């Protein structure tokens, strides 16, 4: 099932989930009994948005939804967004009943945004998510179930004590899942990095009897996926924390039997898909382990505009919009790594559409940007006021969490453990303000930057410093948020 709303399904927004959805739909067509669910059909998506691609935009990509591909897909059952969650659970329960009677495994793909607290996956509307208890109730007992999910925080499904399934997930319990960066032509995000690693691993698994070899165990297959991710797909692959678990802890069963994925010539089928060449220049954003990358961008390259945002407006609607467009362009060049995780691809698409005069008003975009700029300024101020060393010597806007995390994991793994605890402590005391609906999505860059800075302290010091920050800055936060985020006269000027 793909839980993305029709209005968010463009490849320049959340359509990368659909790229994953159609990639596996195509690859697995004709292999057993299948049901594919979403709130919008492939023909409607193709008509409105054009082709959906899959793969690293710095390399050749495959067309997973296009005119020549659409007839090669398994049918997609389209449900109303308000019925998608309940419809999925109803069909899941029925399929598990059938599997119990016929002694067959069930393979479940979950494509959608994850919920940080419950690890549930949103299907359809923003208040409709499938939680782990929902899933447990639907599948029942005495049935072999495998879950593959590209959702943020999906690793929670691999460690939940109530859920006895086989699982392969795109991110750790506290990690955001990651898409490929936007393409250089129209800014499409072409599927998730994790799905590419899984697809490549499956493509290498031609039927073992043809090679005269034994089939890999599930444990060996999990290692193959991890190795493929790190050595052939993403040089920072270890930072995804992709997760695996085996139902009944049976890691030694053949992987095909364990997952319910039949042994087929996936490589040959994948090769038949149309190919689209890359239009990208060499870049630090290319995480291909074999790619050569230019040096890190300078502070000047990543510079962004601080200060009172409203005071920079000119007197005309055109000058106001020009200013907000420049803010959007500046922001897109900051916060490396954030544009491919969680809601980053969607916001990237929103900003690009606004810059291209295709969608959104200056007021809508300014509200989002003000919140994010304010948050970056806030955590920089907190570090300065408490004289905390900057992570990698960088300010929030230029901090690349995955690069920092990869280095720390290798050099001082205890710091990484303190980083995770610091993020939870910051959330627990509500040190940083959450966005309103108008201010957009949770801005993890600011929280994670502050947590990385705090990770040099002992946990005892963190537990002292963070509440101090909360107490000292509470009044300041309230005053500044009211001034910067709710200045009605500025909003009237930006309301074009």
NORQUIMO-V795058 format. One record per residue. N is the residue number from 1. RES is the residue in three letters. SS is DSSP state (H for helix, E for strand, C for the rest). PHI is phi in radians with two decimals (NA if undefined). Layout:
# NORQUIMO-V795058
{{N & RES & SS & PHI} {N & RES & SS & PHI}}
This chain:
# NORQUIMO-V795058
{{1 & UNK & C & NA} {2 & UNK & E & -1.98} {3 & UNK & C & -1.65} {4 & UNK & C & -1.26} {5 & UNK & C & -1.20} {6 & UNK & H & -0.96} {7 & UNK & H & -1.25} {8 & UNK & H & -1.88} {9 & UNK & C & -1.52} {10 & UNK & C & -1.07} {11 & UNK & C & -1.07} {12 & UNK & C & -1.56} {13 & UNK & C & -2.11} {14 & UNK & C & -1.69} {15 & UNK & C & -1.14} {16 & UNK & H & -1.10} {17 & UNK & H & -1.14} {18 & UNK & H & -1.21} {19 & UNK & H & -1.04} {20 & UNK & H & -1.11} {21 & UNK & H & -0.97} {22 & UNK & H & -1.33} {23 & UNK & H & -1.08} {24 & UNK & H & -1.31} {25 & UNK & H & -1.00} {26 & UNK & H & -1.12} {27 & UNK & H & -1.13} {28 & UNK & C & -1.73} {29 & UNK & C & -1.00} {30 & UNK & C & 1.45} {31 & UNK & C & -1.76} {32 & UNK & C & 1.49} {33 & UNK & C & -1.33} {34 & UNK & C & -2.38} {35 & UNK & C & -2.37} {36 & UNK & E & -2.01} {37 & UNK & E & -2.12} {38 & UNK & E & -2.82} {39 & UNK & C & -1.75} {40 & UNK & C & -2.66} {41 & UNK & C & -1.52} {42 & UNK & H & -1.08} {43 & UNK & H & -1.13} {44 & UNK & H & -1.12} {45 & UNK & H & -1.12} {46 & UNK & H & -1.14} {47 & UNK & H & -1.12} {48 & UNK & H & -1.45} {49 & UNK & H & -2.07} {50 & UNK & C & 1.40} {51 & UNK & C & -1.16} {52 & UNK & E & -1.94} {53 & UNK & E & -1.97} {54 & UNK & E & -2.42} {55 & UNK & C & 2.29} {56 & UNK & C & -1.09} {57 & UNK & C & -1.18} {58 & UNK & C & -1.49} {59 & UNK & C & -2.24} {60 & UNK & C & -1.11} {61 & UNK & E & -2.09} {62 & UNK & E & -1.76} {63 & UNK & E & -1.44} {64 & UNK & E & -1.78} {65 & UNK & E & -2.53} {66 & UNK & C & -2.85} {67 & UNK & C & -1.05} {68 & UNK & C & -1.48} {69 & UNK & C & -1.84} {70 & UNK & H & -1.04} {71 & UNK & H & -1.33} {72 & UNK & H & -1.61} {73 & UNK & C & -1.66} {74 & UNK & C & -1.23} {75 & UNK & C & -1.00} {76 & UNK & E & -1.95} {77 & UNK & E & -1.44} {78 & UNK & E & -1.72} {79 & UNK & C & -2.04} {80 & UNK & C & -1.08} {81 & UNK & H & -0.98} {82 & UNK & H & -1.22} {83 & UNK & H & -1.87} {84 & UNK & H & -1.13} {85 & UNK & H & -1.07} {86 & UNK & H & -1.16} {87 & UNK & H & -1.10} {88 & UNK & H & -1.08} {89 & UNK & H & -1.11} {90 & UNK & H & -1.12} {91 & UNK & H & -1.18} {92 & UNK & H & -1.04} {93 & UNK & H & -1.09} {94 & UNK & H & -1.15} {95 & UNK & H & -1.17} {96 & UNK & H & -1.21} {97 & UNK & H & -1.08} {98 & UNK & H & -1.10} {99 & UNK & H & -1.14} {100 & UNK & H & -1.10} {101 & UNK & H & -1.20} {102 & UNK & H & -1.74} {103 & UNK & C & 0.98} {104 & UNK & C & -2.10} {105 & UNK & C & -1.43} {106 & UNK & E & -2.11} {107 & UNK & E & -1.95} {108 & UNK & E & -2.11} {109 & UNK & E & -1.80} {110 & UNK & E & -2.07} {111 & UNK & E & -2.01} {112 & UNK & C & 2.93} {113 & UNK & C & -1.31} {114 & UNK & E & -1.76} {115 & UNK & C & -1.84} {116 & UNK & C & -1.09} {117 & UNK & C & -1.31} {118 & UNK & C & -1.59} {119 & UNK & C & 1.18} {120 & UNK & C & -1.18} {121 & UNK & E & -2.04} {122 & UNK & E & -1.31} {123 & UNK & C & -2.17} {124 & UNK & C & 1.55} {125 & UNK & C & -1.17} {126 & UNK & C & -1.17} {127 & UNK & C & -1.81} {128 & UNK & C & -1.93} {129 & UNK & E & -2.27} {130 & UNK & E & -1.54} {131 & UNK & C & -1.59} {132 & UNK & H & -1.10} {133 & UNK & H & -1.04} {134 & UNK & H & -1.00} {135 & UNK & H & -1.14} {136 & UNK & H & -1.03} {137 & UNK & H & -1.13} {138 & UNK & H & -1.23} {139 & UNK & H & -1.40} {140 & UNK & C & 1.23} {141 & UNK & C & -2.09} {142 & UNK & C & 1.02} {143 & UNK & C & -2.53} {144 & UNK & C & -1.44} {145 & UNK & E & -2.19} {146 & UNK & E & -2.07} {147 & UNK & E & -1.98} {148 & UNK & E & -2.09} {149 & UNK & E & -2.37} {150 & UNK & C & -1.82} {151 & UNK & C & -1.32} {152 & UNK & C & -1.08} {153 & UNK & C & 1.12} {154 & UNK & C & -1.18} {155 & UNK & C & -1.06} {156 & UNK & H & -1.06} {157 & UNK & H & -1.26} {158 & UNK & H & -1.51} {159 & UNK & H & -2.14} {160 & UNK & C & -1.25} {161 & UNK & C & -1.15} {162 & UNK & C & -1.48} {163 & UNK & C & -1.86} {164 & UNK & C & -1.78} {165 & UNK & C & -2.39} {166 & UNK & E & -1.52} {167 & UNK & E & -2.45} {168 & UNK & E & -2.40} {169 & UNK & E & -2.25} {170 & UNK & C & -1.37} {171 & UNK & C & -2.62} {172 & UNK & C & -1.21} {173 & UNK & C & -1.02} {174 & UNK & C & -2.03} {175 & UNK & C & -1.96} {176 & UNK & C & -1.45} {177 & UNK & C & -1.34} {178 & UNK & E & -2.32} {179 & UNK & E & -1.57} {180 & UNK & C & -1.20} {181 & UNK & C & -1.13} {182 & UNK & C & -1.12} {183 & UNK & C & -1.24} {184 & UNK & C & -1.41} {185 & UNK & C & -1.51} {186 & UNK & C & -2.00} {187 & UNK & C & 1.35} {188 & UNK & C & -1.36} {189 & UNK & C & -1.68} {190 & UNK & C & -1.86} {191 & UNK & C & 1.51} {192 & UNK & E & -1.64} {193 & UNK & H & -1.14} {194 & UNK & H & -1.04} {195 & UNK & H & -1.09} {196 & UNK & H & -1.07} {197 & UNK & H & -1.10} {198 & UNK & H & -1.19} {199 & UNK & H & -1.11} {200 & UNK & H & -1.13} {201 & UNK & H & -1.13} {202 & UNK & H & -1.12} {203 & UNK & H & -1.14} {204 & UNK & C & -1.47} {205 & UNK & C & -1.70} {206 & UNK & C & -1.28} {207 & UNK & C & -0.87} {208 & UNK & H & -1.12} {209 & UNK & H & -1.12} {210 & UNK & H & -1.19} {211 & UNK & H & -1.73} {212 & UNK & C & 1.21} {213 & UNK & C & -2.10} {214 & UNK & C & -1.36} {215 & UNK & C & -1.27} {216 & UNK & C & -1.01} {217 & UNK & E & -1.26} {218 & UNK & H & -1.09} {219 & UNK & H & -1.06} {220 & UNK & H & -1.17} {221 & UNK & H & -1.13} {222 & UNK & H & -1.05} {223 & UNK & H & -1.16} {224 & UNK & H & -1.09} {225 & UNK & H & -1.09} {226 & UNK & H & -1.09} {227 & UNK & H & -1.14} {228 & UNK & H & -1.06} {229 & UNK & H & -1.03} {230 & UNK & H & -1.38} {231 & UNK & H & -1.69} {232 & UNK & H & -2.22} {233 & UNK & H & -2.05} {234 & UNK & C & -2.49} {235 & UNK & C & -1.13} {236 & UNK & C & -1.87} {237 & UNK & H & -1.01} {238 & UNK & H & -1.12} {239 & UNK & H & -1.36} {240 & UNK & H & -1.22} {241 & UNK & C & 0.96} {242 & UNK & C & -1.01} {243 & UNK & E & -2.13} {244 & UNK & E & -2.36} {245 & UNK & E & -2.61} {246 & UNK & C & -2.07} {247 & UNK & H & -1.03} {248 & UNK & H & 1.02} {249 & UNK & H & 1.02} {250 & UNK & C & -1.64} {251 & UNK & C & -1.44} {252 & UNK & C & -1.66} {253 & UNK & C & -1.20} {254 & UNK & E & -0.96} {255 & UNK & H & -1.06} {256 & UNK & H & -1.15} {257 & UNK & H & -1.22} {258 & UNK & H & -1.15} {259 & UNK & H & -1.61} {260 & UNK & C & 1.45} {261 & UNK & C & -1.60} {262 & UNK & C & -1.19} {263 & UNK & C & -1.42} {264 & UNK & C & -2.44} {265 & UNK & C & -1.46} {266 & UNK & H & -1.15} {267 & UNK & H & -1.08} {268 & UNK & H & -1.15} {269 & UNK & H & -1.20} {270 & UNK & H & -1.08} {271 & UNK & H & -1.14} {272 & UNK & C & -1.31} {273 & UNK & C & -1.19} {274 & UNK & C & -1.04} {275 & UNK & E & -1.98} {276 & UNK & E & -2.09} {277 & UNK & C & -1.26} {278 & UNK & C & -1.28} {279 & UNK & C & -2.05} {280 & UNK & C & -1.66} {281 & UNK & C & -1.49} {282 & UNK & C & -0.93} {283 & UNK & C & -2.73} {284 & UNK & C & -1.06} {285 & UNK & C & -1.25} {286 & UNK & C & -1.35} {287 & UNK & C & -1.73} {288 & UNK & C & -0.99} {289 & UNK & C & -1.01} {290 & UNK & C & -1.71} {291 & UNK & C & -1.43} {292 & UNK & C & -1.67} {293 & UNK & C & -2.12} {294 & UNK & C & -1.23} {295 & UNK & C & -1.10} {296 & UNK & C & -1.02} {297 & UNK & C & -1.14} {298 & UNK & C & -1.43} {299 & UNK & C & -1.06} {300 & UNK & C & -1.14} {301 & UNK & C & -1.09} {302 & UNK & C & -1.70} {303 & UNK & C & -1.10} {304 & UNK & C & -2.38} {305 & UNK & C & -1.68} {306 & UNK & C & -1.60} {307 & UNK & C & 1.77} {308 & UNK & C & -1.27} {309 & UNK & H & -1.08} {310 & UNK & H & -1.10} {311 & UNK & H & -1.21} {312 & UNK & H & -1.62} {313 & UNK & C & -1.25} {314 & UNK & C & -1.55} {315 & UNK & C & -1.65} {316 & UNK & C & -1.98} {317 & UNK & H & -1.05} {318 & UNK & H & -1.11} {319 & UNK & H & -1.20} {320 & UNK & H & -1.09} {321 & UNK & H & -1.15} {322 & UNK & H & -1.07} {323 & UNK & H & -1.11} {324 & UNK & H & -1.15} {325 & UNK & H & -1.05} {326 & UNK & H & -1.17} {327 & UNK & H & -1.02} {328 & UNK & H & -1.11} {329 & UNK & H & -1.08} {330 & UNK & H & -1.06} {331 & UNK & H & -1.15} {332 & UNK & H & -1.12} {333 & UNK & C & -1.66} {334 & UNK & C & -1.92} {335 & UNK & C & 0.91} {336 & UNK & C & -1.00} {337 & UNK & C & 1.63} {338 & UNK & H & -1.45} {339 & UNK & H & -1.43} {340 & UNK & H & -2.09} {341 & UNK & E & -2.05} {342 & UNK & C & 0.95} {343 & UNK & C & -1.53} {344 & UNK & H & -0.98} {345 & UNK & H & -1.03} {346 & UNK & H & -1.16} {347 & UNK & H & -1.13} {348 & UNK & H & -0.95} {349 & UNK & H & -1.14} {350 & UNK & H & -1.07} {351 & UNK & H & -1.14} {352 & UNK & H & -1.15} {353 & UNK & H & -1.16} {354 & UNK & H & -1.14} {355 & UNK & H & -1.05} {356 & UNK & C & -1.53} {357 & UNK & C & 1.04} {358 & UNK & C & -1.74} {359 & UNK & C & -2.90} {360 & UNK & C & 1.34} {361 & UNK & C & -1.74} {362 & UNK & H & -1.05} {363 & UNK & H & -1.10} {364 & UNK & H & -1.09} {365 & UNK & H & -1.26} {366 & UNK & H & -1.08} {367 & UNK & H & -1.03} {368 & UNK & H & -1.18} {369 & UNK & H & -1.17} {370 & UNK & H & -0.99} {371 & UNK & H & -1.05} {372 & UNK & H & -1.22} {373 & UNK & H & -1.12} {374 & UNK & H & -1.09} {375 & UNK & H & -1.10} {376 & UNK & H & -1.12} {377 & UNK & H & -1.11} {378 & UNK & H & -1.09} {379 & UNK & H & -1.20} {380 & UNK & H & -1.10} {381 & UNK & H & -1.14} {382 & UNK & H & -1.07} {383 & UNK & H & -1.10} {384 & UNK & H & -1.19} {385 & UNK & H & -1.13} {386 & UNK & C & -1.71} {387 & UNK & C & 0.92} {388 & UNK & C & -1.61} {389 & UNK & C & -1.01} {390 & UNK & C & -1.33} {391 & UNK & H & -1.03} {392 & UNK & H & 0.98} {393 & UNK & H & 1.22} {394 & UNK & C & -2.03} {395 & UNK & C & -1.39} {396 & UNK & H & -1.00} {397 & UNK & H & -1.17} {398 & UNK & H & -1.92} {399 & UNK & C & -1.28} {400 & UNK & C & -1.93} {401 & UNK & H & -1.00} {402 & UNK & H & -1.15} {403 & UNK & H & -1.14} {404 & UNK & H & -1.08} {405 & UNK & H & -1.10} {406 & UNK & H & -1.10} {407 & UNK & H & -1.19} {408 & UNK & H & -1.12} {409 & UNK & H & -1.02} {410 & UNK & H & -1.40} {411 & UNK & H & -1.60} {412 & UNK & C & -2.44} {413 & UNK & H & -1.04} {414 & UNK & H & -1.15} {415 & UNK & H & -1.15} {416 & UNK & H & -1.12} {417 & UNK & H & -1.12} {418 & UNK & H & -1.19} {419 & UNK & H & -1.04} {420 & UNK & H & -1.06} {421 & UNK & H & -1.16} {422 & UNK & H & -1.16} {423 & UNK & H & -1.07} {424 & UNK & H & -1.19} {425 & UNK & H & -1.18} {426 & UNK & H & -1.04} {427 & UNK & H & -1.17} {428 & UNK & H & -1.08} {429 & UNK & C & -1.55} {430 & UNK & C & 0.95} {431 & UNK & C & -1.13} {432 & UNK & C & -1.83} {433 & UNK & C & -1.22} {434 & UNK & C & -1.33} {435 & UNK & C & -1.29} {436 & UNK & C & -1.33} {437 & UNK & C & -1.01} {438 & UNK & C & -1.25} {439 & UNK & C & -1.49} {440 & UNK & C & 1.61} {441 & UNK & C & -1.69} {442 & UNK & C & -0.96} {443 & UNK & C & -1.80} {444 & UNK & H & -1.16} {445 & UNK & H & -0.96} {446 & UNK & H & -1.16} {447 & UNK & H & -1.08} {448 & UNK & H & -1.22} {449 & UNK & H & -1.11} {450 & UNK & H & -1.11} {451 & UNK & H & -1.11} {452 & UNK & H & -1.11} {453 & UNK & H & -1.16} {454 & UNK & H & -1.23} {455 & UNK & C & -1.17} {456 & UNK & C & -1.34} {457 & UNK & C & -1.50} {458 & UNK & C & -1.28} {459 & UNK & H & -1.13} {460 & UNK & H & -1.10} {461 & UNK & H & -1.16} {462 & UNK & H & -1.03} {463 & UNK & H & -1.18} {464 & UNK & H & -1.53} {465 & UNK & H & -1.25} {466 & UNK & H & -1.09} {467 & UNK & H & -1.08} {468 & UNK & H & -1.04} {469 & UNK & H & -1.00} {470 & UNK & H & -1.07} {471 & UNK & H & -1.19} {472 & UNK & H & -1.17} {473 & UNK & H & -1.73} {474 & UNK & H & -1.02} {475 & UNK & H & -1.15} {476 & UNK & H & -1.06} {477 & UNK & H & -1.04} {478 & UNK & H & -1.07} {479 & UNK & H & -1.13} {480 & UNK & H & -1.20} {481 & UNK & H & -1.11} {482 & UNK & H & -1.12} {483 & UNK & H & -1.26} {484 & UNK & H & -1.45} {485 & UNK & H & -1.71} {486 & UNK & C & -2.24} {487 & UNK & C & -1.34} {488 & UNK & H & -1.16} {489 & UNK & H & -1.14} {490 & UNK & H & -1.17} {491 & UNK & H & -1.13} {492 & UNK & H & -1.11} {493 & UNK & H & -1.22} {494 & UNK & C & -1.59} {495 & UNK & C & -1.42} {496 & UNK & C & -1.54}}
